[in-house]
Amino acid sequence: MSWSLQDAKNRFSAVVEAALRQGPQAVTRRGRPAVTVIATAEYEGLRRAAAASRPDFRAHLLAIPPAEAGAADEFPRAGAAPRAVDLS
């Protein structure tokens, strides 16, 4: 179901009840979709599903293809020398 922002503000309890019983409730602002009200249980399920489908950082790094031979020559080091630092 879709609610205008004004209707959703005036009938917020009804929006929440509809989200719990009927599923996500869209709220429009000036005729355009603005937000969706969903039940907490559904939101948590979506968060768990997203986290489960995302690889961990180690897997992400291991998925990077190895450099080809000679690839280091593509990005030569800058010729600038490091600055002198007085450690005394």
C-alpha positions in Angstrom: 0.0 0.0 0.0 1.1 3.6 -0.6 0.5 6.5 1.7 1.0 10.2 1.1 3.3 11.8 3.7 0.4 13.8 5.2 -1.8 10.7 5.5 1.1 8.7 7.0 1.7 11.5 9.6 -2.0 11.8 10.5 -2.4 8.0 10.7 1.0 6.8 11.8 -0.4 4.0 14.0 -2.4 2.7 11.0 0.8 2.7 8.9 2.7 0.8 11.5 -0.2 -1.7 12.0 -0.4 -2.2 8.2 3.4 -2.8 8.0 3.1 -5.5 10.7 0.1 -7.2 9.2 0.3 -6.6 5.4 4.0 -6.0 4.7 6.0 -3.0 3.6 4.2 0.4 3.4 5.4 3.0 0.9 5.2 6.6 1.8 5.3 9.2 -0.9 6.3 12.9 -0.7 5.0 15.2 -3.4 3.9 12.1 -5.4 7.3 10.5 -5.4 8.4 7.5 -3.4 10.2 8.7 -0.2 10.4 5.9 2.4 9.2 2.5 3.2 7.9 1.4 6.6 8.6 -2.3 7.4 8.4 -4.5 10.4 11.5 -4.9 12.5 11.6 -8.6 12.0 11.6 -8.2 8.3 14.3 -5.5 8.5 16.5 -7.7 10.6 16.0 -10.6 8.1 17.1 -8.3 5.3 20.2 -7.2 7.2 21.1 -10.9 8.0 20.7 -11.9 4.4 22.8 -9.0 3.2 25.6 -9.8 5.7 25.5 -13.5 4.8 25.9 -12.7 1.1 28.8 -10.3 1.6 32.3 -11.8 1.6 34.6 -11.0 4.6 37.5 -8.7 4.0 40.1 -11.5 3.7 38.0 -13.2 1.0 37.6 -9.8 -0.8 41.4 -9.3 -0.8 42.1 -12.9 -2.0 39.6 -12.4 -4.9 41.9 -9.7 -6.4 43.5 -11.2 -9.5 47.3 -11.5 -9.3 49.5 -9.0 -11.2 50.8 -10.2 -14.5 54.6 -10.5 -15.1 56.0 -7.0 -15.7 53.0 -5.2 -14.4 55.2 -3.4 -11.8 56.7 -1.5 -14.7 53.3 0.1 -15.5 53.6 2.4 -12.4 57.2 3.5 -12.0 58.2 5.1 -8.7 58.5 8.8 -8.5 62.1 10.0 -8.7 61.7 12.3 -5.7 64.1 11.6 -2.8 62.7 11.5 0.8 63.1 14.6 2.8 65.9 14.9 5.4 64.8 14.6 9.0 66.8 15.8 11.9 66.6 13.1 14.6 68.8 14.9 17.2 
